[in-house]
Amino acid sequence: MNIKSVFSLLLVLCLAACGGGGGGSSASSGSSSSGSGSSGSTTTTVNNVASIVVDSGPSDLQDNNLPFVTVTICVPGSTTNCQTIDHIQVDTGSVGLRVIGSVLNNSMRAGLPIQTDASSRPIGECYQYVDGYVWGSVRKADFTIAAETSAAMPIQVIGDDLYGGFAPAPSLCSSGGGTAENTVSAFGANGIIGIGFTATDCGSACAAGQTGSSGYPYYACTGTSSTATCVQTAQGASSSAPNQQLPNPVSTFATDNNGSLITLPSVAVTGAASATGSLIFGIGTQSNNALGSAKVYTISSSTGLFTTVYKSSTLPYSYIDSGTSVLAFNDASISQCTGTGWTGYGFYCPASTLSLTATNVGTNSASGSVAFNVVNAQGLNYAYAALPALAVTANAGALSSNSFAWGLPFFYGRTVFTAISGASTSGGTGPYFAY
């Protein structure tokens, strides 16, 4: 079970950082015919479609319900010192591009410049998830996905302290909970591309130097050995700042920069070996990313949350997140799995497949019913990567008992839009989800 981005929601709540019924839509996965910025004015032709695959992960790690794309990064200004990296996890619940350091070749690792502060101290970031944390330097790279590009974009290189090139994680970071996820096997991917609802990963709180007891997120470091010292530091929230936070890569594009959409095919309730879909950039900027009949559900600009009503429970801390591999909600009437290797993990094991419904309600009062299934988790074939009916209790993977986590199982058979906070779109100003 991978619930990478749940903690990013907790961070927003704790820091109070400013956020920068299933239905179809008319979006398609075809190539683009025109490009436009968030204002909607036509500018240039751009291929805005990247292929998504849900498979077993890099080196056949037997991942389940994780969507991956391929990206290319280059040393800024270079057309030869570049590297194409597959199995980058797509996450609508966090923001920023993060790459595992061991995935980078020696030339790339040496060539990507590290951000420094006014005192020439290298900048690092501690990013904590519900199941662990990542630590590594903030560097700049030219970034490409499909034909969308960004020059000298801040990214995080996870675990580069393992190669003697950066300071080890400070105690505030490593003591924040969970284990270090600084390798491909521990992280479950070669990296992660956070395309959530904010333009930067921490917003005004980090720009003002606000910090959290958990050590999140930015540090200025002196030294690279075990005796190195790293202190929390402010990090800018705009592209003109001397030291920049990790941005939402979508917001850095010249066009198609107001949001994105994920479209995945329907999958049999018992699962499939893999699934292939599309990540399309922009909302209402090209013929292939129109909202069509999709309904807009606005979300909190500070937390990304909305309300789900399930049976007799109103759950105001609910969210949609491609980086969560399960549906997570509480229902005492559904049997949980028992037995060696299952007890305590909160997976549901009903005697037969359940067909259930819930109602999502946006902050704009838009509402719609969502039909979903829950299967016996112990009866699934885990050689299958795409499992649309895998569910756990909220305590196992959601934000709180008052939440419903609509993880990747929600995305199968739907087109789901994510609009960035403050961005102008054909469906109104973000942030919102639409489907």
C-alpha positions in Angstrom: 0.0 0.0 0.0 1.5 3.3 -1.1 0.0 6.5 0.4 2.8 8.9 -0.5 1.0 12.2 -0.6 -1.3 12.0 2.5 1.3 13.8 4.6 1.5 16.7 2.3 -2.1 17.5 3.2 -1.2 17.3 6.9 1.7 19.7 6.3 -0.6 22.2 4.7 -3.0 22.0 7.6 -0.2 22.3 10.2 1.6 25.2 8.4 -1.5 26.9 7.2 0.3 27.5 3.9 -1.6 29.4 1.3 -2.6 27.2 -1.6 -1.4 28.8 -4.6 -21.3 11.3 -9.0 -18.6 10.1 -11.4 -19.1 11.6 -14.8 -17.2 11.6 -18.1 -15.7 14.5 -20.0 -14.8 15.3 -23.6 -11.1 15.2 -23.0 -9.2 12.8 -25.2 -5.6 11.5 -25.3 -4.9 12.7 -28.9 -2.1 15.1 -29.8 -2.7 18.8 -29.4 -3.7 21.3 -32.1 -3.0 24.5 -30.2 -1.4 25.9 -27.1 -2.5 28.6 -24.6 -1.7 30.0 -21.3 -4.1 30.1 -18.4 -5.8 33.2 -19.9 -7.1 31.0 -22.7 -5.5 32.9 -25.6 -4.1 30.8 -28.3 -0.3 30.9 -28.6 1.5 28.0 -30.1 1.1 24.3 -31.0 2.4 22.0 -28.2 2.1 18.3 -27.6 0.6 18.2 -24.1 0.1 14.5 -23.7 2.3 12.1 -21.7 1.5 8.4 -21.5 0.7 7.0 -18.1 1.2 3.3 -17.2 0.1 1.5 -14.1 2.4 -1.5 -13.8 4.5 -3.3 -11.3 7.0 -0.4 -11.0 10.8 -0.1 -11.6 12.7 -3.4 -11.5 9.4 -5.2 -11.1 8.9 -4.1 -7.4 5.4 -5.5 -7.5 3.8 -2.1 -6.9 0.0 -1.9 -7.1 -2.1 1.1 -8.2 0.7 3.5 -8.8 0.7 5.6 -12.0 4.0 6.3 -13.8 5.3 8.6 -16.5 8.6 9.2 -18.2 10.4 12.5 -17.9 13.6 14.0 -19.2 16.0 16.3 -17.3 19.1 18.1 -18.5 21.8 20.1 -16.9 20.6 23.7 -17.4 21.5 25.0 -20.8 22.8 21.6 -22.1 21.4 19.6 -24.9 23.7 16.7 -24.4 24.0 16.1 -20.6 20.5 14.8 -20.3 18.8 11.8 -18.9 15.4 10.2 -19.6 13.9 8.6 -16.5 11.0 6.2 -16.5 8.7 5.2 -13.6 8.2 8.6 -12.1 5.1 8.4 -10.0 2.3 10.8 -10.8 0.8 12.4 -7.7 -2.1 14.9 -7.6 -1.7 15.2 -3.8 1.8 16.8 -3.6 3.8 19.4 -5.6 7.3 19.2 -7.1 9.6 16.9 -9.0 11.7 14.6 -6.9 14.1 12.1 -8.3 16.0 9.3 -6.4 19.7 10.1 -6.5 20.8 6.6 -7.4 18.8 6.8 -10.6 20.9 9.6 -11.9 24.0 8.8 -13.8 27.4 10.2 -12.6 27.4 13.0 -15.2 23.9 14.2 -14.3 24.5 13.9 -10.5 27.7 16.0 -10.9 26.2 18.5 -13.3 23.0 19.6 -11.7 23.7 22.8 -9.8 22.6 22.9 -6.2 20.7 26.0 -5.0 22.5 28.1 -2.5 21.4 31.0 -0.2 23.0 34.4 0.1 25.8 32.9 2.2 26.5 30.3 -0.5 25.1 27.5 1.8 23.5 24.6 -0.2 19.7 24.2 0.2 18.2 20.9 1.1 14.6 19.8 1.7 12.9 17.4 4.1 9.6 16.2 2.7 7.6 13.9 5.0 5.0 11.4 4.0 2.7 9.4 6.2 4.9 6.3 5.8 8.3 8.0 5.9 10.4 10.9 4.7 12.8 11.9 1.9 15.8 14.2 2.3 18.0 15.7 -0.4 19.4 18.7 -2.1 17.4 21.3 -4.1 18.9 21.5 -7.6 18.0 23.1 -10.9 17.3 21.2 -14.1 15.9 21.8 -17.5 12.7 19.6 -17.5 10.7 18.1 -20.3 7.5 15.9 -20.3 5.7 15.3 -23.6 6.7 18.6 -25.4 6.1 20.8 -22.3 9.3 22.3 -21.0 10.7 24.3 -18.1 14.1 25.8 -17.9 16.2 25.7 -14.7 13.3 24.3 -12.7 14.1 23.5 -9.0 13.8 19.8 -8.3 14.8 17.6 -5.3 17.4 14.9 -5.6 16.5 12.4 -2.9 19.3 10.6 -1.0 22.3 12.4 -2.6 23.9 12.4 0.9 24.5 8.7 0.3 27.1 9.6 -2.3 29.0 12.1 -0.2 27.7 15.1 -2.2 25.4 16.5 0.4 24.8 16.8 4.1 23.0 14.0 5.9 19.4 14.5 7.0 19.1 16.8 10.1 17.6 15.3 13.2 14.4 17.3 12.9 13.8 15.6 9.6 14.8 12.1 10.5 12.9 12.1 13.8 9.7 13.3 12.2 8.3 9.8 11.8 8.7 6.8 9.5 11.8 5.6 7.7 14.1 7.2 5.1 12.7 6.5 1.7 15.9 7.4 -0.2 16.2 4.4 -2.5 14.1 3.2 -5.3 13.0 0.1 -3.4 12.0 2.0 -0.3 10.2 4.8 -2.3 8.5 2.4 -4.8 9.4 4.6 -7.8 12.4 6.3 -9.5 10.9 9.6 -8.4 7.6 11.5 -8.1 6.0 14.3 -10.0 3.7 16.3 -7.8 1.0 18.1 -9.9 -1.4 19.0 -7.1 -3.6 22.0 -6.5 -0.9 24.6 -5.5 1.8 26.3 -7.6 4.6 25.7 -5.1 5.1 23.0 -2.5 4.9 25.2 0.6 3.7 28.6 -0.4 3.8 31.7 1.7 4.5 29.9 5.0 8.0 28.7 3.7 8.6 32.0 2.0 8.1 33.8 5.4 10.4 31.3 7.1 7.6 29.5 9.0 8.7 26.1 10.1 7.1 23.1 11.7 8.1 20.9 14.6 8.4 18.0 12.2 11.3 19.8 10.5 9.5 20.5 7.2 10.8 21.5 4.8 13.8 23.7 3.7 17.3 23.9 5.2 20.6 25.7 4.6 23.5 23.4 5.1 27.2 23.8 6.0 29.5 20.8 5.2 28.8 17.4 3.6 30.0 14.9 6.2 28.4 13.5 9.3 29.4 16.7 11.2 27.5 19.0 8.7 25.0 21.4 10.2 21.7 22.3 8.6 19.3 24.9 9.8 15.7 25.6 8.7 15.5 28.5 6.3 13.0 30.6 4.4 12.5 29.6 0.7 10.9 31.8 -1.9 7.5 31.1 -3.4 8.0 32.9 -6.7 10.2 32.4 -9.7 11.9 35.7 -9.0 13.0 34.7 -5.5 16.8 34.1 -5.0 16.0 30.6 -3.6 13.0 28.9 -4.9 10.7 26.3 -3.6 10.0 23.3 -5.7 7.2 24.4 -8.1 4.3 22.5 -9.5 5.9 21.6 -12.9 2.7 22.4 -14.7 2.7 25.9 -13.4 6.1 26.5 -15.0 5.1 25.7 -18.5 4.8 28.5 -21.1 1.4 27.1 -22.1 -1.1 24.6 -20.7 -0.1 25.8 -17.2 -3.4 26.1 -15.4 -3.9 22.4 -14.4 -3.9 18.9 -15.8 -6.1 15.8 -16.2 -5.6 12.1 -15.9 -7.6 9.6 -17.9 -7.4 5.9 -17.2 -9.5 3.0 -18.7 -12.0 1.0 -16.7 -10.5 -2.1 -15.1 -12.3 -5.4 -14.1 -13.2 -5.4 -10.5 -10.7 -8.3 -9.9 -7.9 -6.2 -11.4 -5.6 -6.2 -14.5 -1.9 -6.8 -15.0 -1.5 -3.2 -16.1 -3.4 -0.2 -17.4 -2.4 2.6 -19.8 -3.8 6.1 -20.0 -2.8 9.7 -20.4 -1.6 12.7 -18.4 -2.8 15.8 -20.3 -1.6 19.3 -19.4 -3.9 22.4 -19.4 -7.6 22.8 -18.8 -9.6 24.3 -21.6 -6.5 25.4 -23.4 -6.6 22.9 -26.3 -9.1 20.7 -28.0 -8.0 17.6 -26.0 -8.4 19.1 -22.5 -11.9 20.6 -22.6 -14.0 20.0 -19.5 -16.9 18.9 -21.5 -19.6 17.4 -19.2 -17.2 17.1 -16.2 -18.6 18.7 -13.1 -16.4 21.1 -11.1 -15.9 20.4 -7.4 -14.1 23.3 -5.8 -11.8 22.5 -2.9 -10.3 24.4 0.0 -7.5 26.7 -1.3 -5.5 26.1 1.9 -6.0 22.3 2.3 -7.3 20.8 -0.9 -10.1 19.2 1.0 -13.8 18.8 0.3 -16.7 16.8 1.8 -17.8 13.2 1.1 -21.1 11.9 2.5 -20.9 8.1 3.0 -23.9 6.3 4.4 -24.8 8.4 7.5 -21.4 10.0 7.9 -20.3 13.5 6.7 -16.6 13.5 6.1 -15.2 17.0 5.6 -11.6 16.0 5.3 -11.9 14.1 2.1 -9.7 14.4 -1.0 -8.8 12.9 -4.4 -5.2 11.8 -4.8 -3.6 9.7 -7.6 -0.6 9.1 -5.2 -2.8 7.1 -2.8 -3.0 3.5 -4.0 -6.3 2.6 -2.2 -9.7 3.8 -1.3 -9.6 4.7 2.5 -12.7 5.2 4.6 -14.2 3.8 7.8 -17.1 1.3 7.7 -17.5 -0.9 10.7 -20.0 -3.1 8.8 -17.3 -4.3 6.4 -15.1 -7.2 7.7 -11.4 -6.5 7.9 -8.8 -9.0 6.8 -7.3 -11.3 9.4 -4.5 -13.8 9.5 -0.7 -13.7 9.3 0.5 -10.7 7.3 -2.9 -9.0 7.3 -4.1 -8.3 10.8 -3.6 -4.7 11.8 -3.3 -3.3 8.3 -6.9 -2.3 7.9 -7.6 -4.0 4.6 -11.2 -4.8 3.9 -12.2 -8.5 3.3 -15.9 -8.7 2.6 -17.3 -12.2 1.9 -18.4 -11.0 -1.5 -17.7 -7.9 -3.7 -19.6 -4.9 -2.4 -21.2 -2.3 -4.7 -21.3 1.0 -2.7 -22.0 4.7 -3.3 -21.0 7.9 -1.7 -21.6 11.6 -2.5 -18.9 14.2 -3.1 -19.7 17.8 -2.2 -17.4 20.6 -3.3 -17.0 23.9 -1.5 -19.1 25.4 -4.2 -22.0 23.0 -3.1 -21.7 21.0 -6.3 -22.5 17.4 -5.5 -22.6 14.1 -7.3 -22.9 10.4 -6.5 -19.8 8.1 -6.9 -20.3 4.4 -7.3 -17.4 2.1 -6.2 -16.6 -1.5 -5.4 -14.8 -3.1 -2.5 -13.4 -6.6 -2.9 -11.8 -9.1 -0.5 -8.2 -8.0 -0.4 -7.0 -11.5 0.4 -8.5 -12.9 -2.7 -6.8 -10.5 -5.2 -4.0 -11.5 -7.5 -1.2 -9.1 -6.5 0.7 -9.9 -9.7 -1.9 -7.5 -11.0 -0.8 -3.8 -10.8 -4.2 -2.3 -11.5 -6.6 -3.1 -8.6 -9.7 -0.8 -8.8 -11.5 -2.2 -5.7 -8.8 -2.3 -3.1 -9.8 -0.5 0.1 -8.6 0.0 3.7 -9.9 1.7 6.8 -9.3 5.4 7.1 -7.1 4.8 10.1 -4.7 2.8 7.8 -4.2 5.5 5.2 -6.4 8.5 5.2 -6.0 11.9 6.8 -8.4 11.2 9.7 -11.5 9.3 10.7 -13.5 12.2 9.2 -12.1 11.6 5.7 -12.6 9.6 2.6 -9.4 9.1 0.5 -10.3 8.7 -3.2 -7.0 7.1 -4.3 -6.1 5.7 -7.7 -9.0 3.2 -7.7 -11.2 6.3 -8.2 -9.4 7.3 -11.4 -10.1 4.0 -13.3 -12.8 4.7 -16.0 -12.8 8.4 -15.4 -11.1 11.6 -16.6 -10.1 13.6 -13.5 -9.0 17.3 -13.8 -6.9 19.1 -11.2 -6.9 22.9 -11.4 -4.1 24.9 -9.8 -5.0 27.5 -7.1 -5.5 31.0 -8.6 -5.3 29.8 -12.2 -7.9 30.9 -14.7 -9.6 28.0 -16.4 -12.6 27.3 -18.6 -14.3 25.9 -15.4 -13.5 28.9 -13.3 -10.6 29.8 -11.1 -8.7 27.0 -9.3 -8.4 25.1 -7.1 -10.8 22.4 -8.0 -11.2 18.8 -9.1 -13.6 18.0 -12.0 -14.7 14.7 -13.4 
